[in-house]
Amino acid sequence: MPIVRRAGSLAALTAALAFFAVALVAAMPGAHAWAKGSPGGLSTTTPGYETEPGAEEQTESETTPTGPPDSALLLGTGRAAAPLDAPPRVRQVIAAANRIRTKPYIWGGGHGRWWDRGYDCSGSVSFALHGGGFLSSPLTSGSLESWGKPGKGRWITIYANAGHVFAVIAGLRWDTVGDTSGTGPRWHPEMVSSRGYVARHPAGYGS
């Protein structure tokens, strides 16, 4: 019988200590955040998992960017690096243009087939737009005058007239004018006059 009493006393003491420990933890700052945190016990206030206060209540208008977008970076290889805040389809346009950035200028190039040995102005712009899913077939510069929506776009603006077309994509000019690398589709950091051109942009990508 003494053994039974000791066992019972030990069990009671263990239960009391456990209760005290639970009460102590519950009183600690952040204990409730840990208990109600993300799956796996990670608190929503744990570094790397922090959620912006009120993010779940934000509406579409509150989450739509209103400031100017970041610009693409022109690398030494002539390749453009898309900015981190660029939408996926804009990134795809930039990636497509990068694929042909060393091709020569060939009149009519890029119109008989997408992958060609050279491109003209409208062929190179069409190729880039096709990469983002904005075009299903190449267009001439004259046809691009009425493509998409009128005016400048937030990420992509096409400047077209009957004789020439170029694009400004994430702040870089995509054009076939000659430079130190030769005439052909190239990225350019500097802008040119848009006088005499019609500005168009993809639907849903306005300024």
PyMOL CGO cylinders between C-alpha atoms (Angstrom):
from pymol import cmd
from pymol.cgo import CYLINDER

trace = [
    CYLINDER, 0.00, 0.00, 0.00, 2.78, 2.57, 0.69, 0.3, 1, 1, 1, 1, 1, 1,
    CYLINDER, 2.78, 2.57, 0.69, 4.02, 1.98, -2.86, 0.3, 1, 1, 1, 1, 1, 1,
    CYLINDER, 4.02, 1.98, -2.86, 0.56, 2.79, -4.24, 0.3, 1, 1, 1, 1, 1, 1,
    CYLINDER, 0.56, 2.79, -4.24, 0.40, 6.00, -2.20, 0.3, 1, 1, 1, 1, 1, 1,
    CYLINDER, 0.40, 6.00, -2.20, 3.79, 7.13, -3.50, 0.3, 1, 1, 1, 1, 1, 1,
    CYLINDER, 3.79, 7.13, -3.50, 2.78, 6.41, -7.08, 0.3, 1, 1, 1, 1, 1, 1,
    CYLINDER, 2.78, 6.41, -7.08, -0.44, 8.35, -6.63, 0.3, 1, 1, 1, 1, 1, 1,
    CYLINDER, -0.44, 8.35, -6.63, 1.41, 11.31, -5.09, 0.3, 1, 1, 1, 1, 1, 1,
    CYLINDER, 1.41, 11.31, -5.09, 3.95, 11.30, -7.93, 0.3, 1, 1, 1, 1, 1, 1,
    CYLINDER, 3.95, 11.30, -7.93, 1.18, 11.31, -10.54, 0.3, 1, 1, 1, 1, 1, 1,
    CYLINDER, 1.18, 11.31, -10.54, -0.55, 14.21, -8.80, 0.3, 1, 1, 1, 1, 1, 1,
    CYLINDER, -0.55, 14.21, -8.80, 2.69, 16.16, -8.60, 0.3, 1, 1, 1, 1, 1, 1,
    CYLINDER, 2.69, 16.16, -8.60, 3.39, 15.54, -12.30, 0.3, 1, 1, 1, 1, 1, 1,
    CYLINDER, 3.39, 15.54, -12.30, -0.10, 16.71, -13.27, 0.3, 1, 1, 1, 1, 1, 1,
    CYLINDER, -0.10, 16.71, -13.27, 0.27, 19.85, -11.16, 0.3, 1, 1, 1, 1, 1, 1,
    CYLINDER, 0.27, 19.85, -11.16, 3.63, 20.69, -12.77, 0.3, 1, 1, 1, 1, 1, 1,
    CYLINDER, 3.63, 20.69, -12.77, 2.21, 20.13, -16.24, 0.3, 1, 1, 1, 1, 1, 1,
    CYLINDER, 2.21, 20.13, -16.24, -0.72, 22.43, -15.49, 0.3, 1, 1, 1, 1, 1, 1,
    CYLINDER, -0.72, 22.43, -15.49, 1.64, 25.09, -14.17, 0.3, 1, 1, 1, 1, 1, 1,
    CYLINDER, 1.64, 25.09, -14.17, 3.83, 24.83, -17.30, 0.3, 1, 1, 1, 1, 1, 1,
    CYLINDER, 3.83, 24.83, -17.30, 0.84, 25.22, -19.63, 0.3, 1, 1, 1, 1, 1, 1,
    CYLINDER, 0.84, 25.22, -19.63, -0.37, 28.26, -17.70, 0.3, 1, 1, 1, 1, 1, 1,
    CYLINDER, -0.37, 28.26, -17.70, 3.10, 29.80, -17.82, 0.3, 1, 1, 1, 1, 1, 1,
    CYLINDER, 3.10, 29.80, -17.82, 3.44, 29.30, -21.60, 0.3, 1, 1, 1, 1, 1, 1,
    CYLINDER, 3.44, 29.30, -21.60, -0.05, 30.72, -22.22, 0.3, 1, 1, 1, 1, 1, 1,
    CYLINDER, -0.05, 30.72, -22.22, 0.93, 33.87, -20.35, 0.3, 1, 1, 1, 1, 1, 1,
    CYLINDER, 0.93, 33.87, -20.35, 4.08, 34.40, -22.49, 0.3, 1, 1, 1, 1, 1, 1,
    CYLINDER, 4.08, 34.40, -22.49, 3.92, 37.10, -25.24, 0.3, 1, 1, 1, 1, 1, 1,
    CYLINDER, 3.92, 37.10, -25.24, 3.29, 35.67, -28.70, 0.3, 1, 1, 1, 1, 1, 1,
    CYLINDER, 3.29, 35.67, -28.70, 2.02, 32.34, -27.38, 0.3, 1, 1, 1, 1, 1, 1,
    CYLINDER, 2.02, 32.34, -27.38, -1.38, 32.80, -29.01, 0.3, 1, 1, 1, 1, 1, 1,
    CYLINDER, -1.38, 32.80, -29.01, 0.21, 33.80, -32.30, 0.3, 1, 1, 1, 1, 1, 1,
    CYLINDER, 0.21, 33.80, -32.30, 2.21, 30.58, -32.24, 0.3, 1, 1, 1, 1, 1, 1,
    CYLINDER, 2.21, 30.58, -32.24, -0.87, 28.52, -31.46, 0.3, 1, 1, 1, 1, 1, 1,
    CYLINDER, -0.87, 28.52, -31.46, -2.92, 30.16, -34.21, 0.3, 1, 1, 1, 1, 1, 1,
    CYLINDER, -2.92, 30.16, -34.21, -0.09, 30.46, -36.74, 0.3, 1, 1, 1, 1, 1, 1,
    CYLINDER, -0.09, 30.46, -36.74, 0.30, 28.91, -40.16, 0.3, 1, 1, 1, 1, 1, 1,
    CYLINDER, 0.30, 28.91, -40.16, 0.33, 25.11, -40.64, 0.3, 1, 1, 1, 1, 1, 1,
    CYLINDER, 0.33, 25.11, -40.64, 3.29, 23.41, -39.06, 0.3, 1, 1, 1, 1, 1, 1,
    CYLINDER, 3.29, 23.41, -39.06, 3.30, 25.76, -36.08, 0.3, 1, 1, 1, 1, 1, 1,
    CYLINDER, 3.30, 25.76, -36.08, 4.92, 28.69, -37.94, 0.3, 1, 1, 1, 1, 1, 1,
    CYLINDER, 4.92, 28.69, -37.94, 3.52, 31.94, -36.62, 0.3, 1, 1, 1, 1, 1, 1,
    CYLINDER, 3.52, 31.94, -36.62, 2.34, 34.52, -39.13, 0.3, 1, 1, 1, 1, 1, 1,
    CYLINDER, 2.34, 34.52, -39.13, 4.73, 36.91, -37.38, 0.3, 1, 1, 1, 1, 1, 1,
    CYLINDER, 4.73, 36.91, -37.38, 7.76, 34.66, -37.81, 0.3, 1, 1, 1, 1, 1, 1,
    CYLINDER, 7.76, 34.66, -37.81, 10.42, 36.35, -39.98, 0.3, 1, 1, 1, 1, 1, 1,
    CYLINDER, 10.42, 36.35, -39.98, 10.08, 35.14, -43.56, 0.3, 1, 1, 1, 1, 1, 1,
    CYLINDER, 10.08, 35.14, -43.56, 6.41, 34.31, -43.11, 0.3, 1, 1, 1, 1, 1, 1,
    CYLINDER, 6.41, 34.31, -43.11, 5.06, 37.66, -42.09, 0.3, 1, 1, 1, 1, 1, 1,
    CYLINDER, 5.06, 37.66, -42.09, 1.73, 38.63, -43.57, 0.3, 1, 1, 1, 1, 1, 1,
    CYLINDER, 1.73, 38.63, -43.57, 1.00, 42.27, -44.21, 0.3, 1, 1, 1, 1, 1, 1,
    CYLINDER, 1.00, 42.27, -44.21, -1.65, 43.47, -41.73, 0.3, 1, 1, 1, 1, 1, 1,
    CYLINDER, -1.65, 43.47, -41.73, -5.07, 43.50, -43.34, 0.3, 1, 1, 1, 1, 1, 1,
    CYLINDER, -5.07, 43.50, -43.34, -3.80, 41.83, -46.53, 0.3, 1, 1, 1, 1, 1, 1,
    CYLINDER, -3.80, 41.83, -46.53, -6.69, 39.38, -46.54, 0.3, 1, 1, 1, 1, 1, 1,
    CYLINDER, -6.69, 39.38, -46.54, -9.18, 42.27, -46.56, 0.3, 1, 1, 1, 1, 1, 1,
    CYLINDER, -9.18, 42.27, -46.56, -7.58, 44.14, -49.46, 0.3, 1, 1, 1, 1, 1, 1,
    CYLINDER, -7.58, 44.14, -49.46, -9.75, 44.71, -52.51, 0.3, 1, 1, 1, 1, 1, 1,
    CYLINDER, -9.75, 44.71, -52.51, -8.68, 44.52, -56.14, 0.3, 1, 1, 1, 1, 1, 1,
    CYLINDER, -8.68, 44.52, -56.14, -8.32, 48.31, -56.36, 0.3, 1, 1, 1, 1, 1, 1,
    CYLINDER, -8.32, 48.31, -56.36, -6.09, 48.32, -53.29, 0.3, 1, 1, 1, 1, 1, 1,
    CYLINDER, -6.09, 48.32, -53.29, -3.75, 45.69, -54.70, 0.3, 1, 1, 1, 1, 1, 1,
    CYLINDER, -3.75, 45.69, -54.70, -3.53, 47.18, -58.21, 0.3, 1, 1, 1, 1, 1, 1,
    CYLINDER, -3.53, 47.18, -58.21, -0.19, 49.01, -58.67, 0.3, 1, 1, 1, 1, 1, 1,
    CYLINDER, -0.19, 49.01, -58.67, -0.58, 52.72, -59.22, 0.3, 1, 1, 1, 1, 1, 1,
    CYLINDER, -0.58, 52.72, -59.22, 3.03, 53.94, -59.34, 0.3, 1, 1, 1, 1, 1, 1,
    CYLINDER, 3.03, 53.94, -59.34, 5.41, 53.75, -62.27, 0.3, 1, 1, 1, 1, 1, 1,
    CYLINDER, 5.41, 53.75, -62.27, 6.71, 50.25, -63.00, 0.3, 1, 1, 1, 1, 1, 1,
    CYLINDER, 6.71, 50.25, -63.00, 10.36, 49.36, -62.57, 0.3, 1, 1, 1, 1, 1, 1,
    CYLINDER, 10.36, 49.36, -62.57, 12.56, 49.37, -65.67, 0.3, 1, 1, 1, 1, 1, 1,
    CYLINDER, 12.56, 49.37, -65.67, 14.22, 46.38, -67.26, 0.3, 1, 1, 1, 1, 1, 1,
    CYLINDER, 14.22, 46.38, -67.26, 18.00, 46.21, -66.95, 0.3, 1, 1, 1, 1, 1, 1,
    CYLINDER, 18.00, 46.21, -66.95, 20.13, 46.14, -70.10, 0.3, 1, 1, 1, 1, 1, 1,
    CYLINDER, 20.13, 46.14, -70.10, 23.04, 43.75, -69.53, 0.3, 1, 1, 1, 1, 1, 1,
    CYLINDER, 23.04, 43.75, -69.53, 26.43, 43.85, -71.21, 0.3, 1, 1, 1, 1, 1, 1,
    CYLINDER, 26.43, 43.85, -71.21, 25.43, 40.93, -73.42, 0.3, 1, 1, 1, 1, 1, 1,
    CYLINDER, 25.43, 40.93, -73.42, 22.66, 42.99, -74.95, 0.3, 1, 1, 1, 1, 1, 1,
    CYLINDER, 22.66, 42.99, -74.95, 20.09, 40.94, -73.09, 0.3, 1, 1, 1, 1, 1, 1,
    CYLINDER, 20.09, 40.94, -73.09, 17.34, 42.62, -71.09, 0.3, 1, 1, 1, 1, 1, 1,
    CYLINDER, 17.34, 42.62, -71.09, 16.60, 41.47, -67.54, 0.3, 1, 1, 1, 1, 1, 1,
    CYLINDER, 16.60, 41.47, -67.54, 12.96, 41.84, -66.60, 0.3, 1, 1, 1, 1, 1, 1,
    CYLINDER, 12.96, 41.84, -66.60, 12.17, 43.82, -63.43, 0.3, 1, 1, 1, 1, 1, 1,
    CYLINDER, 12.17, 43.82, -63.43, 10.89, 41.84, -60.46, 0.3, 1, 1, 1, 1, 1, 1,
    CYLINDER, 10.89, 41.84, -60.46, 7.47, 43.49, -60.52, 0.3, 1, 1, 1, 1, 1, 1,
    CYLINDER, 7.47, 43.49, -60.52, 6.83, 42.75, -64.21, 0.3, 1, 1, 1, 1, 1, 1,
    CYLINDER, 6.83, 42.75, -64.21, 3.72, 40.63, -64.92, 0.3, 1, 1, 1, 1, 1, 1,
    CYLINDER, 3.72, 40.63, -64.92, 4.39, 37.10, -66.26, 0.3, 1, 1, 1, 1, 1, 1,
    CYLINDER, 4.39, 37.10, -66.26, 3.35, 37.92, -69.82, 0.3, 1, 1, 1, 1, 1, 1,
    CYLINDER, 3.35, 37.92, -69.82, 5.62, 40.97, -69.91, 0.3, 1, 1, 1, 1, 1, 1,
    CYLINDER, 5.62, 40.97, -69.91, 8.48, 38.76, -68.74, 0.3, 1, 1, 1, 1, 1, 1,
    CYLINDER, 8.48, 38.76, -68.74, 7.67, 36.38, -71.60, 0.3, 1, 1, 1, 1, 1, 1,
    CYLINDER, 7.67, 36.38, -71.60, 7.75, 39.24, -74.12, 0.3, 1, 1, 1, 1, 1, 1,
    CYLINDER, 7.75, 39.24, -74.12, 11.20, 40.26, -72.86, 0.3, 1, 1, 1, 1, 1, 1,
    CYLINDER, 11.20, 40.26, -72.86, 12.43, 36.65, -72.95, 0.3, 1, 1, 1, 1, 1, 1,
    CYLINDER, 12.43, 36.65, -72.95, 11.21, 36.23, -76.53, 0.3, 1, 1, 1, 1, 1, 1,
    CYLINDER, 11.21, 36.23, -76.53, 12.92, 39.42, -77.65, 0.3, 1, 1, 1, 1, 1, 1,
    CYLINDER, 12.92, 39.42, -77.65, 16.15, 38.27, -76.01, 0.3, 1, 1, 1, 1, 1, 1,
    CYLINDER, 16.15, 38.27, -76.01, 16.13, 35.17, -78.18, 0.3, 1, 1, 1, 1, 1, 1,
    CYLINDER, 16.13, 35.17, -78.18, 16.49, 37.18, -81.40, 0.3, 1, 1, 1, 1, 1, 1,
    CYLINDER, 16.49, 37.18, -81.40, 18.51, 40.13, -80.09, 0.3, 1, 1, 1, 1, 1, 1,
    CYLINDER, 18.51, 40.13, -80.09, 21.58, 39.22, -82.20, 0.3, 1, 1, 1, 1, 1, 1,
    CYLINDER, 21.58, 39.22, -82.20, 19.75, 38.52, -85.48, 0.3, 1, 1, 1, 1, 1, 1,
    CYLINDER, 19.75, 38.52, -85.48, 20.43, 40.72, -88.52, 0.3, 1, 1, 1, 1, 1, 1,
    CYLINDER, 20.43, 40.72, -88.52, 17.91, 42.97, -90.21, 0.3, 1, 1, 1, 1, 1, 1,
    CYLINDER, 17.91, 42.97, -90.21, 16.20, 41.25, -93.15, 0.3, 1, 1, 1, 1, 1, 1,
    CYLINDER, 16.20, 41.25, -93.15, 13.29, 42.90, -94.92, 0.3, 1, 1, 1, 1, 1, 1,
    CYLINDER, 13.29, 42.90, -94.92, 10.25, 40.65, -94.48, 0.3, 1, 1, 1, 1, 1, 1,
    CYLINDER, 10.25, 40.65, -94.48, 12.07, 38.55, -91.86, 0.3, 1, 1, 1, 1, 1, 1,
    CYLINDER, 12.07, 38.55, -91.86, 9.81, 37.01, -89.26, 0.3, 1, 1, 1, 1, 1, 1,
    CYLINDER, 9.81, 37.01, -89.26, 6.69, 37.18, -91.39, 0.3, 1, 1, 1, 1, 1, 1,
    CYLINDER, 6.69, 37.18, -91.39, 6.87, 33.87, -93.24, 0.3, 1, 1, 1, 1, 1, 1,
    CYLINDER, 6.87, 33.87, -93.24, 7.70, 31.97, -90.04, 0.3, 1, 1, 1, 1, 1, 1,
    CYLINDER, 7.70, 31.97, -90.04, 8.29, 32.84, -86.41, 0.3, 1, 1, 1, 1, 1, 1,
    CYLINDER, 8.29, 32.84, -86.41, 11.84, 31.53, -86.14, 0.3, 1, 1, 1, 1, 1, 1,
    CYLINDER, 11.84, 31.53, -86.14, 13.76, 33.16, -88.98, 0.3, 1, 1, 1, 1, 1, 1,
    CYLINDER, 13.76, 33.16, -88.98, 17.38, 33.96, -89.84, 0.3, 1, 1, 1, 1, 1, 1,
    CYLINDER, 17.38, 33.96, -89.84, 16.66, 37.69, -89.57, 0.3, 1, 1, 1, 1, 1, 1,
    CYLINDER, 16.66, 37.69, -89.57, 13.86, 40.14, -88.81, 0.3, 1, 1, 1, 1, 1, 1,
    CYLINDER, 13.86, 40.14, -88.81, 12.54, 43.45, -89.97, 0.3, 1, 1, 1, 1, 1, 1,
    CYLINDER, 12.54, 43.45, -89.97, 10.99, 46.01, -87.60, 0.3, 1, 1, 1, 1, 1, 1,
    CYLINDER, 10.99, 46.01, -87.60, 7.47, 44.61, -87.54, 0.3, 1, 1, 1, 1, 1, 1,
    CYLINDER, 7.47, 44.61, -87.54, 8.73, 41.03, -87.57, 0.3, 1, 1, 1, 1, 1, 1,
    CYLINDER, 8.73, 41.03, -87.57, 10.83, 41.61, -84.45, 0.3, 1, 1, 1, 1, 1, 1,
    CYLINDER, 10.83, 41.61, -84.45, 8.03, 43.42, -82.59, 0.3, 1, 1, 1, 1, 1, 1,
    CYLINDER, 8.03, 43.42, -82.59, 5.57, 40.70, -83.60, 0.3, 1, 1, 1, 1, 1, 1,
    CYLINDER, 5.57, 40.70, -83.60, 7.97, 38.00, -82.39, 0.3, 1, 1, 1, 1, 1, 1,
    CYLINDER, 7.97, 38.00, -82.39, 8.27, 39.64, -78.97, 0.3, 1, 1, 1, 1, 1, 1,
    CYLINDER, 8.27, 39.64, -78.97, 4.50, 40.11, -78.63, 0.3, 1, 1, 1, 1, 1, 1,
    CYLINDER, 4.50, 40.11, -78.63, 3.91, 36.53, -79.72, 0.3, 1, 1, 1, 1, 1, 1,
    CYLINDER, 3.91, 36.53, -79.72, 6.20, 35.37, -76.91, 0.3, 1, 1, 1, 1, 1, 1,
    CYLINDER, 6.20, 35.37, -76.91, 3.80, 36.89, -74.38, 0.3, 1, 1, 1, 1, 1, 1,
    CYLINDER, 3.80, 36.89, -74.38, 0.73, 35.47, -76.10, 0.3, 1, 1, 1, 1, 1, 1,
    CYLINDER, 0.73, 35.47, -76.10, -0.40, 38.85, -77.45, 0.3, 1, 1, 1, 1, 1, 1,
    CYLINDER, -0.40, 38.85, -77.45, -0.22, 37.88, -81.14, 0.3, 1, 1, 1, 1, 1, 1,
    CYLINDER, -0.22, 37.88, -81.14, -1.07, 34.66, -82.94, 0.3, 1, 1, 1, 1, 1, 1,
    CYLINDER, -1.07, 34.66, -82.94, 0.42, 35.74, -86.30, 0.3, 1, 1, 1, 1, 1, 1,
    CYLINDER, 0.42, 35.74, -86.30, 2.90, 38.44, -87.42, 0.3, 1, 1, 1, 1, 1, 1,
    CYLINDER, 2.90, 38.44, -87.42, 1.61, 41.90, -88.31, 0.3, 1, 1, 1, 1, 1, 1,
    CYLINDER, 1.61, 41.90, -88.31, 3.05, 44.63, -90.52, 0.3, 1, 1, 1, 1, 1, 1,
    CYLINDER, 3.05, 44.63, -90.52, 3.86, 48.05, -89.12, 0.3, 1, 1, 1, 1, 1, 1,
    CYLINDER, 3.86, 48.05, -89.12, 0.73, 49.44, -90.77, 0.3, 1, 1, 1, 1, 1, 1,
    CYLINDER, 0.73, 49.44, -90.77, -1.43, 46.77, -89.15, 0.3, 1, 1, 1, 1, 1, 1,
    CYLINDER, -1.43, 46.77, -89.15, 0.12, 47.47, -85.75, 0.3, 1, 1, 1, 1, 1, 1,
    CYLINDER, 0.12, 47.47, -85.75, -1.22, 51.04, -86.00, 0.3, 1, 1, 1, 1, 1, 1,
    CYLINDER, -1.22, 51.04, -86.00, -4.65, 49.67, -85.12, 0.3, 1, 1, 1, 1, 1, 1,
    CYLINDER, -4.65, 49.67, -85.12, -3.58, 46.76, -82.90, 0.3, 1, 1, 1, 1, 1, 1,
    CYLINDER, -3.58, 46.76, -82.90, -4.55, 46.57, -79.22, 0.3, 1, 1, 1, 1, 1, 1,
    CYLINDER, -4.55, 46.57, -79.22, -5.77, 49.69, -77.45, 0.3, 1, 1, 1, 1, 1, 1,
    CYLINDER, -5.77, 49.69, -77.45, -4.91, 53.34, -78.16, 0.3, 1, 1, 1, 1, 1, 1,
    CYLINDER, -4.91, 53.34, -78.16, -2.35, 55.20, -76.09, 0.3, 1, 1, 1, 1, 1, 1,
    CYLINDER, -2.35, 55.20, -76.09, 0.67, 54.29, -74.01, 0.3, 1, 1, 1, 1, 1, 1,
    CYLINDER, 0.67, 54.29, -74.01, 0.68, 51.14, -71.92, 0.3, 1, 1, 1, 1, 1, 1,
    CYLINDER, 0.68, 51.14, -71.92, 1.95, 50.66, -68.41, 0.3, 1, 1, 1, 1, 1, 1,
    CYLINDER, 1.95, 50.66, -68.41, 4.49, 48.01, -69.46, 0.3, 1, 1, 1, 1, 1, 1,
    CYLINDER, 4.49, 48.01, -69.46, 4.37, 47.80, -73.25, 0.3, 1, 1, 1, 1, 1, 1,
    CYLINDER, 4.37, 47.80, -73.25, 3.84, 50.55, -75.81, 0.3, 1, 1, 1, 1, 1, 1,
    CYLINDER, 3.84, 50.55, -75.81, 3.98, 49.97, -79.56, 0.3, 1, 1, 1, 1, 1, 1,
    CYLINDER, 3.98, 49.97, -79.56, 4.84, 52.98, -81.73, 0.3, 1, 1, 1, 1, 1, 1,
    CYLINDER, 4.84, 52.98, -81.73, 3.78, 52.34, -85.31, 0.3, 1, 1, 1, 1, 1, 1,
    CYLINDER, 3.78, 52.34, -85.31, 3.29, 54.09, -88.63, 0.3, 1, 1, 1, 1, 1, 1,
    CYLINDER, 3.29, 54.09, -88.63, 3.07, 52.87, -92.20, 0.3, 1, 1, 1, 1, 1, 1,
    CYLINDER, 3.07, 52.87, -92.20, 6.85, 52.65, -92.59, 0.3, 1, 1, 1, 1, 1, 1,
    CYLINDER, 6.85, 52.65, -92.59, 8.26, 51.63, -89.22, 0.3, 1, 1, 1, 1, 1, 1,
    CYLINDER, 8.26, 51.63, -89.22, 7.42, 50.25, -85.78, 0.3, 1, 1, 1, 1, 1, 1,
    CYLINDER, 7.42, 50.25, -85.78, 9.26, 49.92, -82.51, 0.3, 1, 1, 1, 1, 1, 1,
    CYLINDER, 9.26, 49.92, -82.51, 8.27, 49.07, -78.95, 0.3, 1, 1, 1, 1, 1, 1,
    CYLINDER, 8.27, 49.07, -78.95, 9.06, 50.33, -75.47, 0.3, 1, 1, 1, 1, 1, 1,
    CYLINDER, 9.06, 50.33, -75.47, 8.96, 47.38, -73.10, 0.3, 1, 1, 1, 1, 1, 1,
    CYLINDER, 8.96, 47.38, -73.10, 9.54, 47.91, -69.37, 0.3, 1, 1, 1, 1, 1, 1,
    CYLINDER, 9.54, 47.91, -69.37, 11.42, 51.12, -70.11, 0.3, 1, 1, 1, 1, 1, 1,
    CYLINDER, 11.42, 51.12, -70.11, 13.72, 49.76, -72.85, 0.3, 1, 1, 1, 1, 1, 1,
    CYLINDER, 13.72, 49.76, -72.85, 13.30, 50.41, -76.56, 0.3, 1, 1, 1, 1, 1, 1,
    CYLINDER, 13.30, 50.41, -76.56, 13.03, 47.33, -78.77, 0.3, 1, 1, 1, 1, 1, 1,
    CYLINDER, 13.03, 47.33, -78.77, 13.97, 48.49, -82.27, 0.3, 1, 1, 1, 1, 1, 1,
    CYLINDER, 13.97, 48.49, -82.27, 15.82, 47.48, -85.43, 0.3, 1, 1, 1, 1, 1, 1,
    CYLINDER, 15.82, 47.48, -85.43, 17.68, 50.74, -85.97, 0.3, 1, 1, 1, 1, 1, 1,
    CYLINDER, 17.68, 50.74, -85.97, 21.44, 50.39, -86.40, 0.3, 1, 1, 1, 1, 1, 1,
    CYLINDER, 21.44, 50.39, -86.40, 23.86, 50.55, -83.50, 0.3, 1, 1, 1, 1, 1, 1,
    CYLINDER, 23.86, 50.55, -83.50, 27.39, 49.36, -82.73, 0.3, 1, 1, 1, 1, 1, 1,
    CYLINDER, 27.39, 49.36, -82.73, 26.20, 45.76, -83.04, 0.3, 1, 1, 1, 1, 1, 1,
    CYLINDER, 26.20, 45.76, -83.04, 24.76, 46.31, -86.50, 0.3, 1, 1, 1, 1, 1, 1,
    CYLINDER, 24.76, 46.31, -86.50, 21.26, 46.81, -87.79, 0.3, 1, 1, 1, 1, 1, 1,
    CYLINDER, 21.26, 46.81, -87.79, 18.71, 44.36, -86.45, 0.3, 1, 1, 1, 1, 1, 1,
    CYLINDER, 18.71, 44.36, -86.45, 16.45, 43.73, -83.45, 0.3, 1, 1, 1, 1, 1, 1,
    CYLINDER, 16.45, 43.73, -83.45, 18.21, 45.18, -80.41, 0.3, 1, 1, 1, 1, 1, 1,
    CYLINDER, 18.21, 45.18, -80.41, 17.48, 46.63, -76.98, 0.3, 1, 1, 1, 1, 1, 1,
    CYLINDER, 17.48, 46.63, -76.98, 18.25, 50.33, -76.54, 0.3, 1, 1, 1, 1, 1, 1,
    CYLINDER, 18.25, 50.33, -76.54, 18.33, 52.27, -73.25, 0.3, 1, 1, 1, 1, 1, 1,
    CYLINDER, 18.33, 52.27, -73.25, 17.73, 55.62, -74.95, 0.3, 1, 1, 1, 1, 1, 1,
    CYLINDER, 17.73, 55.62, -74.95, 14.39, 56.74, -76.32, 0.3, 1, 1, 1, 1, 1, 1,
    CYLINDER, 14.39, 56.74, -76.32, 13.69, 58.36, -79.69, 0.3, 1, 1, 1, 1, 1, 1,
    CYLINDER, 13.69, 58.36, -79.69, 11.01, 60.78, -80.81, 0.3, 1, 1, 1, 1, 1, 1,
    CYLINDER, 11.01, 60.78, -80.81, 7.56, 59.27, -81.21, 0.3, 1, 1, 1, 1, 1, 1,
    CYLINDER, 7.56, 59.27, -81.21, 6.37, 62.08, -83.47, 0.3, 1, 1, 1, 1, 1, 1,
    CYLINDER, 6.37, 62.08, -83.47, 4.52, 60.66, -86.44, 0.3, 1, 1, 1, 1, 1, 1,
    CYLINDER, 4.52, 60.66, -86.44, 3.79, 57.36, -84.70, 0.3, 1, 1, 1, 1, 1, 1,
    CYLINDER, 3.79, 57.36, -84.70, 0.59, 55.94, -83.30, 0.3, 1, 1, 1, 1, 1, 1,
    CYLINDER, 0.59, 55.94, -83.30, 0.91, 54.64, -79.72, 0.3, 1, 1, 1, 1, 1, 1,
    CYLINDER, 0.91, 54.64, -79.72, -0.84, 51.35, -78.93, 0.3, 1, 1, 1, 1, 1, 1,
    CYLINDER, -0.84, 51.35, -78.93, -0.73, 48.92, -76.04, 0.3, 1, 1, 1, 1, 1, 1,
    CYLINDER, -0.73, 48.92, -76.04, -2.03, 45.41, -75.21, 0.3, 1, 1, 1, 1, 1, 1,
    CYLINDER, -2.03, 45.41, -75.21, -5.58, 45.28, -73.90, 0.3, 1, 1, 1, 1, 1, 1,
    CYLINDER, -5.58, 45.28, -73.90, -5.59, 45.11, -70.12, 0.3, 1, 1, 1, 1, 1, 1,
    CYLINDER, -5.59, 45.11, -70.12, -2.11, 46.62, -69.82, 0.3, 1, 1, 1, 1, 1, 1,
    CYLINDER, -2.11, 46.62, -69.82, -2.96, 50.32, -69.90, 0.3, 1, 1, 1, 1, 1, 1,
    CYLINDER, -2.96, 50.32, -69.90, -1.18, 53.03, -67.95, 0.3, 1, 1, 1, 1, 1, 1,
]
cmd.load_cgo(trace, "trace")
